[in-house]
Amino acid sequence: MMQQILLGLGGAGPIDASGGTKYTPGNGYVYHVFQYPNSDTFTVNSGAGDINYLLVAGGGAGGMGGSDAAGGGGAGQVLSLTASGFGAGTYPVSVGQGGIRYTGPTAATTHGGDTTFNSTTAGGGGMGASGRWSPSLTPPGNAIAPQGGRPGTPGGSGSGGGAGSGNPSGATGSPPGGNPGGNGGLGAAGGGAGGAGQNGAPSPSGPFSQGGPGLAVPIYPGPLFSSMPSPWQSAVGPTGLFGGGGGASYPDGGTGTGGPGGGGNSASGPDSSGSAGLNGTGGGGGGGGADRSDPQTNQPGGNGGHGICIIRYEAG
């Protein structure tokens, strides 16, 4: 899927383009970075050539804790593509929002949003499952099974959300750039763009489930983008890692870590929330805190990380 190619069309002249945040780091390429919530376009003002582009969808939110453990959110799908013969024109870019964590009975946990460019869509990650709830305490719309990422084009989806203790099966996710959430046991982790989320722990003492790893796309290394936040540069790193799944929570505490590439950690104890996936990576949110002795103290998972779109072409 990822290709290193020689860019440019003979006689047409190099691409001159605008849109997003433009970087010219001196390595022979120009990069345009598009982030949520900006609605923007990639505009080729003159010239023609081939482009590489990265689409990362929003990650799913982590599940709500209950009287037992909650699943981690699935990462947004990561697609690395090449398009030939881009000439003058205006091309819309839409970057997916990260899934929103549970905030009340009328605002249940959500999937991540899709990212679209050049008639191709990367599908948002699936939300993590909630933990087991007492029927008398279940808020409407929240005690649900994990969900797969929304369909992408062509034929893909984001990563699946991890299972909760009351929902033993994790959700599927479609490669490339999307994988299933973990299954069984206590809370299971969300799938990552580069691998599945770990299955649930066999006991409340662990071992704790880690979110699936992100997908490395080396032609977009984090340190290259000097004005991006330092946590983003570090998480993406020199290998260009995007789309880590969210970690799962546990009823007796202990942290399920987010997958490398921006996945959020789970709650560290029954009275804390899950951590958010890192914006700009499509990471899944971590599962929320759970307390078997007092289900009314359950806590929400973390929001999913927003997606990103990066376009590069040969510098003139």
C-alpha positions, 0 to 999 in steps of 0.5 A: 500500500505504501509506495516510494515513487519518483514524482513529476510529469515531464513538461508539466512543471512542478506542483505549486499548491496551497491548503492546510499547514504547509511544510517544506523541510528541505528533504525534497518534498512539500507536505500539507497537513490538515487537521480537525476541525478545519474544513479545507481544500488542497488546491493545485494552483499550477503544475502537475504530478503524482502525490502521496497522501495519508488518511487517518480517521478519528478513533472511537471513544473508550467504553463507560465503566460499570460494576465491571471492566470497560473496553478500549476504543478502536483506532481510526483506519490508516490508509497510505496511498498514491495518486498519479497526474494531479493537475490544477484544481480544488480537492476537498479534505474532510478530517474525522473527529474523534469519538465522544465519550459518554456524557449522560443518558442522552449523549452515549459513547460514539464512533470516530468520524471518517476522513476523506480526500480524493474520493477515498475514505478512511473509516472511523474507529469503533467505540469500546463496550461498556462494563457490566451494569446492574439493570436498575442502573443502566443509562439508556443507550450506553450499555451496548456491545462494542461496535466496528468502525464505520465503513470506509471506501473502498471496502475498509473500516476503522478498528473495532472497539474492545469488549466489556465484561458484560459484552464478551465479543470484540468488534471487527475491523477491516485491514488495511489499517484497521483490526479487531478489538479484543475479546473475552475475559474482563475488559478488552482493548481496542484494535489498532491500525497495525494489529488487534487489541489484546483480549480481556484479562482472565482475572481482576489482577490482570494482566492488563490488556493493551490497545493494538499497535498503530501502523508505521508509515515512514514517509511521514515521520513525526519530527519532520513537522516542526510546528506540531505539538511535541506529544504528537511528534513523539507519539508518531515518532521517526517511523510515522506511527498512527492509529493506536487502540485504546487500553481496557479498564479493570474493576480493581484498578491497574492500567491498560495502556494505549497502543503505540501510535496515540492510543489512550490509557484506561482509567488507573482506578475506579474513580478515574476516567479513561485517557483520550486518544491523541489528536492527529493520530486517530488513537482510540480512547481508554476504558473508564473506571469501574467499581464492583462494590459501587456501580454508581461511581462508574466513570466514562472512557476517554474521547477518541483522537481526531484524525489527520490528512497529510499530502506530499509531493516532490518540491520544485 
